[in-house]
Amino acid sequence: MGLDFTAIDFETANGFRGSPCAVGLTKVRGGRVVDEASWLMRPPVNHDHFEYHNVRVHGIKATDVAGRPRFGDLFPEIGAFIGDDILAAHNAAFDLGVIRSGLEVSGLPGPAYDYVCTVMLARRCYSLVSNSLPFAAEEAGVPLVNHHDAAEDARACAGILIDIAARNNANSIAELYLSLGLVLPHQEAFDPAHDVLSKASLTALAGAAGGGSAALVRPFLSGWPEEGDNPVPNADAEPSHPLYGQTVVFTGELSMARPEAKVRSAELGARPESRVTARTTVLVVGDGFVAADLRSGRLTGKARRVLELHDRGQPIEVLSEGEFLQMVGG
């Protein structure tokens, strides 16, 4: 078996991960790109509103997908392109969650997938202060001009995985995971007709029943953020999640209350703390921070401290709040 897989990237219309409006797919055989596909789509009914923040990121508007098939109608084509391949995604918790939640709220069953998270692999194999797609693609020598174009992001994800396999002299995904001492993650098949819905879907359905997404939006509160307690990590969390086993610190104003952010990270196996120390492995930065700010210098004191520690060799990385929310399902 060669280095065979399909890379996938979704863009969503709003903060619910089950609202896909675009997907890009890149098929790799023997470590080479052999096919690509991409679609625009309407998100599932009742979850198809386009929020300003999402549109600002990817540029897709409701008018761009008007008349397009809905995600549930299009998924047979998406699934046929994937086939039995291992899926690769940069922050796979998000993209696999899009498939699950999008099908759940469409009332459709979903297949099982083995999958690879290139954020996790970049963390293992690169030494970057941010493992966001642009930083990892640059390290892998992969062109990425239009970040958040689903087709280009899927292509970049494929290139990152090909590069990481080459650096580890691995000729297949199985060889790569064996060389790194990792177990290939797996998402089980599901059927919303009789299986428990994912937490993200349950929350979105409750919000829709309560009058739409406005029920899920928190007002901005000015002033110094409340730090709150540091909950104990969930020992039963999924080890393949990118936050599992990480020591996480938050800085800046977040769209959710900081105590809630700590609880949600702890549920996924992370250890929240209140200040940057030698134990810190992840810093989540609010205030509208994006990874490019690491180069522009628009940083909080904690973020500057992280850069200093990273330069001294501490394995520590910075996440934007958007990346964090993708990981925790918000």
C-alpha positions as CSV (number, residue, x, y, z in Angstrom):
1,M,0.0,0.0,0.0
2,G,1.3,3.4,-0.9
3,L,0.7,6.9,0.6
4,D,-3.0,7.0,-0.4
5,F,-5.6,9.3,1.1
6,T,-8.1,12.1,0.4
7,A,-7.6,15.5,2.0
8,I,-10.8,17.5,2.8
9,D,-11.6,21.1,3.8
10,F,-15.0,22.6,4.6
11,E,-16.1,26.2,4.9
12,T,-19.2,27.0,7.0
13,A,-21.9,29.6,6.8
14,N,-22.1,30.3,10.5
15,G,-20.7,29.2,13.9
16,F,-22.4,25.8,13.8
17,R,-20.1,23.3,12.2
18,G,-23.1,21.6,10.5
19,S,-23.5,24.5,8.1
20,P,-21.2,23.7,5.3
21,C,-21.3,26.0,2.3
22,A,-18.1,24.8,0.5
23,V,-15.9,21.7,0.4
24,G,-12.6,21.0,-1.3
25,L,-11.2,17.5,-1.9
26,T,-7.7,16.3,-3.0
27,K,-7.1,12.7,-3.8
28,V,-3.5,11.3,-3.3
29,R,-2.1,8.1,-4.6
30,G,1.4,7.0,-4.0
31,G,2.2,10.4,-2.5
32,R,1.1,12.3,-5.6
33,V,-2.1,14.3,-6.2
34,V,-4.2,12.5,-8.8
35,D,-7.6,14.2,-8.6
36,E,-9.4,17.2,-7.1
37,A,-13.0,18.2,-6.6
38,S,-14.8,21.1,-5.0
39,W,-18.4,22.2,-4.6
40,L,-20.4,25.2,-3.3
41,M,-23.6,24.2,-1.5
42,R,-26.5,25.4,0.6
43,P,-26.2,24.4,4.3
44,P,-29.0,22.2,5.8
45,V,-32.5,23.7,6.3
46,N,-32.8,26.0,9.4
47,H,-29.0,26.2,9.6
48,D,-28.3,28.1,6.3
49,H,-28.0,31.7,7.6
50,F,-24.7,33.4,6.8
51,E,-22.9,35.2,9.6
52,Y,-20.8,38.2,9.1
53,H,-17.7,36.8,10.7
54,N,-17.8,33.6,8.5
55,V,-18.4,35.6,5.3
56,R,-15.5,37.9,6.2
57,V,-13.2,34.9,6.4
58,H,-14.1,33.0,3.2
59,G,-16.0,35.5,1.2
60,I,-18.9,33.2,0.4
61,K,-22.4,34.8,0.6
62,A,-25.9,33.4,0.6
63,T,-26.3,34.6,-3.0
64,D,-23.3,32.6,-4.1
65,V,-25.0,29.3,-3.1
66,A,-28.6,30.2,-4.0
67,G,-30.0,27.4,-6.1
68,R,-27.2,25.0,-5.3
69,P,-27.9,21.5,-3.8
70,R,-28.1,21.3,0.0
71,F,-25.3,19.5,1.8
72,G,-27.5,16.4,2.4
73,D,-28.3,16.2,-1.3
74,L,-24.7,16.6,-2.4
75,F,-23.1,14.3,0.2
76,P,-23.5,11.2,-2.0
77,E,-21.2,12.8,-4.6
78,I,-18.8,13.9,-1.8
79,G,-18.8,10.4,-0.3
80,A,-18.3,8.8,-3.7
81,F,-15.2,10.9,-4.3
82,I,-13.8,9.9,-0.9
83,G,-14.7,6.2,-1.3
84,D,-12.9,4.0,1.3
85,D,-10.0,6.4,1.7
86,I,-8.4,7.6,4.9
87,L,-9.5,11.3,5.3
88,A,-6.9,14.0,6.0
89,A,-7.8,17.4,7.4
90,H,-6.1,20.2,9.0
91,N,-7.9,20.2,12.4
92,A,-9.8,17.1,11.6
93,A,-12.0,17.5,14.7
94,F,-13.7,20.3,12.8
95,D,-14.0,18.8,9.3
96,L,-15.2,15.4,10.6
97,G,-17.6,17.3,12.8
98,V,-18.9,19.1,9.8
99,I,-19.8,15.8,8.1
100,R,-21.4,14.4,11.3
101,S,-23.4,17.5,12.3
102,G,-24.3,18.4,8.7
103,L,-25.7,14.9,8.1
104,E,-27.4,14.7,11.6
105,V,-29.4,17.9,11.1
106,S,-30.3,16.6,7.6
107,G,-31.6,13.4,9.1
108,L,-29.1,11.3,7.2
109,P,-26.7,8.5,8.3
110,G,-23.0,8.9,7.8
111,P,-20.2,6.4,7.1
112,A,-17.3,5.5,9.3
113,Y,-13.9,7.0,8.5
114,D,-10.3,6.5,9.5
115,Y,-8.7,9.9,9.5
116,V,-5.5,11.9,9.9
117,C,-5.3,15.3,11.6
118,T,-2.4,17.3,10.1
119,V,-2.5,19.8,13.0
120,M,-1.6,16.9,15.3
121,L,1.1,15.7,12.9
122,A,2.6,19.2,12.4
123,R,2.8,19.5,16.2
124,R,4.7,16.3,16.3
125,C,7.0,16.8,13.3
126,Y,7.5,20.6,12.9
127,S,8.6,23.2,15.5
128,L,6.2,26.1,14.8
129,V,4.8,28.8,17.0
130,S,1.6,28.4,15.1
131,N,0.4,25.1,13.4
132,S,-2.3,27.0,11.5
133,L,-2.6,26.0,7.9
134,P,-0.5,28.9,6.4
135,F,2.4,28.3,8.8
136,A,2.4,24.5,8.3
137,A,2.1,24.8,4.5
138,E,5.0,27.2,4.5
139,E,7.1,24.7,6.5
140,A,6.1,22.0,4.1
141,G,7.0,24.1,1.0
142,V,3.4,24.0,-0.2
143,P,1.9,27.1,-2.0
144,L,-1.1,28.6,-0.2
145,V,-2.2,31.9,-1.7
146,N,-5.9,31.9,-1.1
147,H,-6.3,30.6,2.4
148,H,-10.0,29.7,3.2
149,D,-10.6,28.7,-0.4
150,A,-11.7,25.1,0.3
151,A,-10.1,23.6,-2.8
152,E,-6.7,25.3,-2.1
153,D,-6.8,24.5,1.6
154,A,-7.5,20.8,0.9
155,R,-4.5,20.8,-1.6
156,A,-2.3,22.4,1.1
157,C,-3.4,19.8,3.7
158,A,-2.4,17.1,1.3
159,G,1.0,18.6,0.7
160,I,1.6,18.9,4.4
161,L,0.8,15.2,4.9
162,I,3.0,14.2,2.0
163,D,5.9,16.3,3.4
164,I,5.5,14.8,6.9
165,A,5.5,11.3,5.5
166,A,8.6,12.0,3.5
167,R,10.4,13.4,6.6
168,N,9.6,10.2,8.5
169,N,10.5,7.9,5.5
170,A,7.0,6.5,5.6
171,N,5.5,5.0,2.4
172,S,2.0,4.8,3.8
173,I,-0.3,6.3,6.5
174,A,0.1,3.1,8.4
175,E,3.9,3.3,8.3
176,L,3.8,7.0,9.4
177,Y,1.6,6.4,12.4
178,L,3.7,3.3,13.4
179,S,6.9,5.4,13.2
180,L,5.3,8.1,15.4
181,G,3.9,5.6,17.9
182,L,0.3,6.9,17.2
183,V,-3.0,5.1,16.6
184,L,-4.9,6.1,13.6
185,P,-8.1,7.9,14.7
186,H,-11.5,6.6,13.7
187,Q,-15.0,8.1,13.4
188,E,-17.8,5.5,13.7
189,A,-20.7,5.3,11.4
190,F,-23.8,6.9,12.7
191,D,-27.5,7.2,12.0
192,P,-29.5,10.1,13.6
193,A,-32.6,7.9,13.5
194,H,-31.4,5.9,16.4
195,D,-28.0,7.1,17.6
196,V,-27.4,10.0,20.1
197,L,-26.7,13.2,18.2
198,S,-23.4,15.0,18.7
199,K,-23.2,17.8,21.2
200,A,-22.8,20.4,18.5
201,S,-25.9,19.3,16.7
202,L,-28.0,19.1,19.9
203,T,-26.9,22.7,20.8
204,A,-27.7,24.0,17.3
205,L,-31.1,22.3,17.2
206,A,-31.9,23.7,20.7
207,G,-31.0,27.2,19.4
208,A,-33.1,26.8,16.3
209,A,-36.1,25.7,18.4
210,G,-35.6,28.8,20.6
211,G,-35.8,31.2,17.7
212,G,-32.5,30.8,15.7
213,S,-28.9,31.6,16.2
214,A,-29.5,34.7,18.3
215,A,-30.1,32.5,21.3
216,L,-26.5,31.2,21.0
217,V,-24.8,34.6,20.7
218,R,-23.3,36.1,23.9
219,P,-23.1,39.9,24.4
220,F,-19.6,41.4,24.5
221,L,-18.6,42.3,28.0
222,S,-15.9,44.9,28.4
223,G,-13.5,45.0,31.3
224,W,-10.9,42.5,32.6
225,P,-12.0,38.9,31.8
226,E,-12.9,36.7,34.7
227,E,-10.3,34.0,34.9
228,G,-12.4,31.4,36.8
229,D,-11.4,28.0,38.2
230,N,-9.1,25.6,36.3
231,P,-11.0,22.4,35.9
232,V,-9.4,18.9,35.9
233,P,-8.9,17.4,32.5
234,N,-11.4,14.7,31.4
235,A,-9.5,11.4,31.6
236,D,-12.0,9.8,29.3
237,A,-11.6,12.3,26.5
238,E,-10.6,11.2,23.0
239,P,-6.7,11.0,22.8
240,S,-6.8,11.9,19.1
241,H,-8.3,15.3,19.7
242,P,-5.8,18.1,19.2
243,L,-6.4,19.6,22.6
244,Y,-6.0,16.3,24.5
245,G,-3.0,16.4,26.9
246,Q,-2.3,20.0,26.2
247,T,-1.8,22.7,28.9
248,V,-3.9,25.6,27.7
249,V,-3.8,29.3,28.7
250,F,-6.2,32.0,27.5
251,T,-5.4,35.7,26.9
252,G,-7.4,38.6,25.5
253,E,-11.2,39.0,25.2
254,L,-13.0,35.9,24.0
255,S,-16.5,35.7,22.5
256,M,-17.3,33.1,25.3
257,A,-16.7,33.6,29.0
258,R,-13.2,32.5,29.9
259,P,-14.4,30.0,32.6
260,E,-16.6,28.4,29.9
261,A,-13.6,28.1,27.5
262,K,-11.7,26.4,30.3
263,V,-14.5,23.9,30.9
264,R,-14.8,23.1,27.3
265,S,-11.1,22.5,26.8
266,A,-11.0,20.4,30.0
267,E,-13.8,18.3,28.6
268,L,-11.6,17.5,25.7
269,G,-8.7,16.4,27.9
270,A,-6.7,19.7,28.1
271,R,-5.4,21.2,31.4
272,P,-6.4,24.9,31.6
273,E,-4.1,27.2,33.6
274,S,-4.2,30.9,34.2
275,R,-0.7,32.1,33.3
276,V,2.1,31.1,30.9
277,T,4.7,28.9,32.5
278,A,7.2,26.2,31.4
279,R,4.2,23.8,31.4
280,T,2.2,25.7,28.8
281,T,1.8,24.1,25.4
282,V,-1.0,26.1,23.9
283,L,-2.0,29.8,24.2
284,V,-5.4,30.8,22.9
285,V,-5.5,34.5,21.9
286,G,-8.8,36.5,21.7
287,D,-9.3,40.1,20.6
288,G,-9.7,39.1,17.0
289,F,-6.1,37.7,16.8
290,V,-5.2,35.7,13.7
291,A,-2.0,33.7,13.1
292,A,-0.6,36.4,10.8
293,D,-0.5,38.8,13.8
294,L,2.5,36.7,15.0
295,R,4.5,38.4,12.2
296,S,2.9,41.8,12.5
297,G,3.6,42.2,16.2
298,R,-0.1,42.9,17.3
299,L,0.3,40.7,20.4
300,T,-0.7,40.6,24.1
301,G,1.9,40.3,26.8
302,K,1.1,36.6,27.2
303,A,1.6,36.1,23.4
304,R,5.0,37.8,23.5
305,R,6.0,35.6,26.4
306,V,5.0,32.6,24.3
307,L,7.2,33.8,21.4
308,E,10.1,34.1,23.9
309,L,9.6,30.7,25.3
310,H,9.3,29.2,21.8
311,D,12.5,30.8,20.7
312,R,14.2,29.2,23.8
313,G,13.0,25.8,22.6
314,Q,9.8,25.2,24.6
315,P,7.3,23.3,22.5
316,I,4.5,25.8,22.7
317,E,2.0,27.2,20.1
318,V,-0.5,29.9,19.6
319,L,-4.1,29.4,18.5
320,S,-6.6,32.1,17.5
321,E,-10.0,31.9,19.1
322,G,-11.4,30.8,15.8
323,E,-9.1,27.8,15.7
324,F,-10.0,27.0,19.3
325,L,-13.7,27.3,18.6
326,Q,-13.3,24.9,15.6
327,M,-11.6,22.4,18.0
328,V,-14.3,22.6,20.7
329,G,-17.3,22.7,18.4
330,G,-18.3,26.3,18.7
